[in-house]
């Protein structure tokens, strides 16, 4: 993805140069050396999941309860 950005911005031609440039940019981001990143994206998905976990559990619990209610209503009726 970074390599495509490098090519579109004209920073390097497609090929080994664009791959090297993309690698250098990715490494700088990972080390927190790029402007404005300060390593904030290193665990972005993990942190997002942790923050959303209570809401996810609440949603899943409600889904299971709804399913159980639906099954109880249709018990012996031959299907959902």
PyMOL commands that set and color helices and strands:
alter all, ss='L'
color gray80, all
select helices_A, chain A and resi 2-8+16-30+44-73
alter helices_A, ss='H'
color red, helices_A
deselect
rebuild
show_as cartoon
